[in-house]
């Protein structure tokens, strides 16, 4: 296929970043990532070096490779959702395509997020997709001439994110990439049809006549509700068959809070149904008086455990990132099974350790105390996994 110019967007919850350059630097001892204009490697640069090391995961796409210098338009401190767009960038370069830093120069705008495993499979998880899409609108609107390729990992917001991307009002063309592996996404891009206007998904047109306002999207990141009002056009199904998660309740994704009571014809109030008990017990690990999180993490002092109450069905009350908060502990509410914690919290924590009662303790890293939303699942020995959402937010 003829080489094309590609603008790669690395979406974050603080706003989208653009990959300014990616080039071989044989003089570097290992691949490194930098913010534009800064000489200091980014905090996650060591993980990038391991990803791009000889014999590392990226070698399955590119073969033997020299050390590379990656430059982004800005910086962020933690998380792993940069892995998918960076892997795609290496794969596109290896296929002869050229990266550009300005929307007006791009034949293709690639918007992708997510973490990968050893085989470059895209990991499912809570990636704050709706928040990232909303913050990327202006950037996407600035490249109306380019085809847009979007990779949305599996997770609780994917079904709504698919509809939101399709409903973007800016003109242009759209392609959804398979969210299974990086190789599959590259395969979908590495065809002439990927950039053919006749086979791309056109952006839906706004309806004529009265506009029906959709409910504001309720985004739980950092406990901030970000309202987005837009007219929802007919949904165009993406060309790639995807497995979407279960439908979200309106009060979780539509921004309309479920009423606590309703009036009957006789004027009496009926109480709302009680939320079921959480499937995972989550405790805050707090440093006791005259101690510190460092002493707690190293076992010098025991942490105080404070249960995190349930705020709504499938969601816990947010936890404040106070200085005395050392981490979180998890154990199933029912005997048996195991606990799976989302990548957002794992990336911000030390490796998990076992407590005396069998709970898993995740102690926060000193440099990773930032707003985040993660999911934790209880996976029983038999039956379907159940999950809850929890946010950590700065005071």
ZAZAPA-877724 format. One record per residue (C-alpha): residue in three letters; y, x, z. Coordinates in steps of 0.5 Angstrom, whole numbers, plus 500, padded with zeros to 3 digits. Example, Ala and Ser with C-alpha at 12.3 -4.5 7.8 and 13.67 -1.06 7.14 Angstrom:
REM residues 2
ALA491525516SER498527514
END
This chain:
REM residues 395
UNK500500500UNK507502498UNK510505505UNK516501508UNK521502513UNK519499520UNK524498526UNK519497532UNK522493538UNK519495545UNK521489549UNK522489557UNK525484562UNK531488562UNK532487555UNK529490548UNK529497547UNK529500540UNK524506538UNK529511535UNK525516533UNK518519533UNK516526531UNK511531532UNK514537536UNK509542536UNK513546541UNK512541547UNK506543551UNK504535551UNK507529548UNK513526552UNK518520552UNK525520553UNK531516553UNK536517547UNK541523549UNK537525555UNK533531556UNK529528562UNK522525561UNK522518562UNK518516569UNK512514565UNK512520560UNK506523563UNK502517561UNK504517554UNK502524554UNK495522556UNK495517551UNK497522546UNK493528548UNK488531543UNK481527544UNK485521548UNK485514546UNK490515540UNK486520537UNK481514534UNK487512530UNK490518528UNK485524529UNK487531531UNK495530533UNK500535535UNK505534541UNK510528539UNK517527542UNK518519543UNK525517543UNK527510546UNK534507546UNK534506553UNK529507559UNK525503564UNK522506570UNK515503570UNK510498567UNK505499561UNK507494556UNK510500552UNK503502550UNK501497544UNK508498541UNK507506542UNK500506539UNK502501533UNK508506532UNK503512531UNK498508527UNK504506522UNK506513522UNK499516520UNK499511514UNK505514511UNK510508513UNK517510516UNK521508523UNK528506522UNK533505528UNK537500525UNK535493524UNK539493517UNK535499514UNK528495516UNK523492511UNK519490517UNK521488525UNK515489529UNK516486536UNK510488540UNK508488548UNK502489552UNK497495555UNK491498552UNK484500555UNK480507553UNK478504546UNK485501545UNK483494546UNK489490548UNK489487555UNK490480557UNK495479563UNK502476565UNK507480560UNK513475562UNK513473554UNK518468554UNK523472558UNK522478553UNK523473547UNK529470550UNK532477551UNK530479544UNK533473540UNK540477538UNK536483536UNK531479532UNK537475529UNK541482526UNK535483521UNK535476517UNK532480511UNK526483514UNK519480515UNK518480523UNK511482525UNK509479533UNK504481537UNK503477543UNK497479548UNK493473551UNK496471558UNK498465561UNK505464557UNK502466550UNK501458548UNK508457549UNK510464547UNK507462540UNK511456539UNK518459542UNK517465536UNK516460531UNK522456533UNK527461533UNK533459528UNK535465525UNK532465518UNK527470516UNK519471515UNK514471521UNK507474522UNK503474528UNK498480529UNK491479532UNK492481539UNK485484540UNK485491538UNK491496536UNK486497530UNK486490528UNK493489528UNK494495524UNK489492519UNK493486519UNK500490517UNK496495512UNK496490506UNK501488501UNK501481503UNK504483510UNK510484507UNK510478501UNK515473502UNK510468499UNK505469504UNK509470511UNK511464515UNK518461514UNK522460520UNK522453521UNK528449519UNK532445524UNK531437524UNK537433521UNK540428525UNK540427532UNK537433536UNK532432541UNK533437547UNK527441549UNK527442557UNK529449559UNK524454560UNK523456567UNK522463568UNK519466574UNK521473573UNK524476579UNK525469582UNK531467577UNK530461573UNK533462566UNK535456562UNK533455554UNK535449551UNK533448543UNK531443538UNK523444537UNK521443530UNK514442528UNK510447530UNK507452524UNK500454526UNK500462525UNK495465520UNK491468525UNK486464529UNK488466536UNK485463543UNK490460547UNK490459554UNK490453558UNK496448557UNK501449562UNK504443567UNK511441565UNK514443571UNK511451570UNK513452563UNK518446561UNK523447567UNK523440569UNK521440577UNK515435578UNK518430583UNK516430590UNK516422590UNK516416586UNK519409587UNK514404586UNK516397583UNK517395591UNK522400592UNK517404596UNK516412595UNK509415594UNK508422596UNK506427591UNK499430591UNK498435595UNK497442592UNK490445593UNK488451597UNK490458594UNK483461591UNK486468593UNK489470600UNK495475599UNK498478605UNK504482605UNK503489609UNK509491613UNK510497617UNK511495624UNK517497628UNK519505629UNK514506623UNK514507616UNK511505610UNK509513609UNK505513615UNK502506614UNK499508607UNK496515610UNK493511615UNK497513621UNK499506623UNK496500622UNK500495617UNK502488620UNK499483615UNK503477614UNK500471609UNK504469603UNK504461603UNK503457597UNK509455594UNK506450588UNK500449585UNK497456582UNK504460585UNK505463591UNK512464595UNK516470592UNK516476596UNK522480598UNK522487597UNK525489603UNK524496606UNK519495611UNK514492605UNK509497604UNK504493599UNK500487599UNK492486601UNK488481597UNK481478598UNK478471596UNK479465600UNK471463599UNK466468600UNK463472594UNK466474588UNK471479586UNK479480586UNK482482579UNK490484580UNK494484574UNK497490571UNK504489573UNK502490580UNK497496579UNK502500575UNK507499581UNK502501586UNK497507589UNK490506587UNK487500591UNK484502598UNK479497602UNK481495609UNK476493615UNK475486613UNK474488605UNK481486603UNK484490597UNK490494599UNK495496594UNK501500597UNK507500593UNK509507590UNK516509592UNK519509585UNK516503583UNK520498587UNK522493582UNK522486580UNK516484577UNK511478576UNK503479576UNK497475577UNK491475581UNK484472580UNK479470584UNK472471580UNK466468583UNK459470582UNK458463578UNK463459575UNK470460572UNK476465574UNK482462578UNK488465578UNK495465582UNK502468580UNK506472585UNK513475584UNK516481588UNK524481588UNK529485590UNK533482596
END
